[in-house]
Every structure is written in structure tokens, then in C-alpha cells.
Amino acid sequence: MPTYISLVNLTEQVIKDFKNSPERLHSFEDEAKEVGGRLVGFYLVLGQYDYVVITEAPDDQTAARLILGTIAQGSVRTQTMRAFPREEFEQIARGL
């Protein structure tokens, strides 16, 4: 299943209500499961971004709907990248 890494910045809306962030994370995890994906990893980070979120989804369209649905709530802004694990990297490299 494809993997996606999201670099997340919180909006002012969430920062004011930060104590409820664990519930929002559980909601995101449930939404990912509903569409056939899963939350692989979650990290609170220091620096330019607030969180790093690693998810899996059945395909790019499903991942986009999941991420756009989250952004539409107004709580975060993200930069999401499709990640290729080592095995896929090696297949791609061998195909050149």
C-alpha cells in the first residue's frame, strides 16, 4: 500500500484549542481506516513544522481525499509527499 509523509503546520484555530488535539488525531486515524488506509506514525516535532504524519492509503486518490478532508476542517496546512520504500526504490533504479 502506498505511503505518504505529511509535514503539518497547525492553524491558529487549533493552537487555541490544542488540548483537544489527541481527539482530532484519533478522528483522523478512524477516517483513514474507513477508507482502507492506516495511520503508520505520528510525531510532534520542533522546528519549521508542528507534526510529521505517516499514513498509508490504497491509492493516491484516496490519500488526496483523506488529506483534503482534513485540510478543509481548517485545522492544519500540509505538505504531503508520496514515499517509496527501499524495495520500490530499488525496482525503480533497476528499471533505468
N, C-alpha and C positions, 0 to 999 in steps of 0.2 A: 504494500500500500504506500503511495507517495507520502513523503514527509515535508512539512512546511515549518519554517522558522520565522516567527514574528517578533520584531523589535517594537515594543509598545511604549507609547507615552500616554500618561493619564491626562484627562482634561480637568479643568477647574471644577467641573461638576462632580467628578469622582473624588478629587482631592478633599473637597469639603465634607464628603461622606465616606472617607477612607475606611472607617471601621467596618463597613458593610462589604468591603472588597472580597473577603472569603466567600460570601454568599454568591456574589457575581461570578467568581471563579467556578463554584460548584454548578451554577446555571450553565456556564459555557461548556463545562465538561459534559453535562447532561445533553445539551444541544448537539455536541459533537457525536455522542453515542447515538442519538436519534437519527442522524444522517449517515450512520455507518462508519464514523471515524472514532478517534480517541485522542484524549489529551495525553501526550507522552511525557512532557516535562513542563515545569513552570518554575521560573526563578525571579525573585525580586533582585534587581541589580542596581549598582551605584554607577553614576556616570550620565551619559547622554540620554539613555533610555531608562524607563522605570521597571519594565518587565521584559523577560525573554520567554516566549511561549513556543513550545514544540508540539505540533499536532500531526496526526495522520488523517487522511481523508481518502475515500475511494478514487477520486479524480480531481482535476483542477477546478472544474465547475462547482463541485460540492464544496471544496475548500473556499472558493471565492464567495459562495452564498453564505457560508458559515462566518467568514471574516467580515463581509459586508453587513450582515445582520448585526454583528457585534458593534461595528463602527456606527451604524445607523442609530443605535441607542444613545450616542453622544458621549460615551464614557471614555473612549480611547481613540487614539490615532495610531496606525500601524504601518510598518514596512514589512511586507511578507515576502519571503524567498522560498522557492522550491528547492529542497535539499536532496542531493543524490548521495546515497550511502556508498561506501567503498566498492562494493560489488558492482553497482551500476556505473560508477566512475571507471572502473577497470574495463567493463564492457564497452563503454563509450570510447575510451582511449584506444582499445584494440581495434575498434572499427574505423579508425582514421587511416 
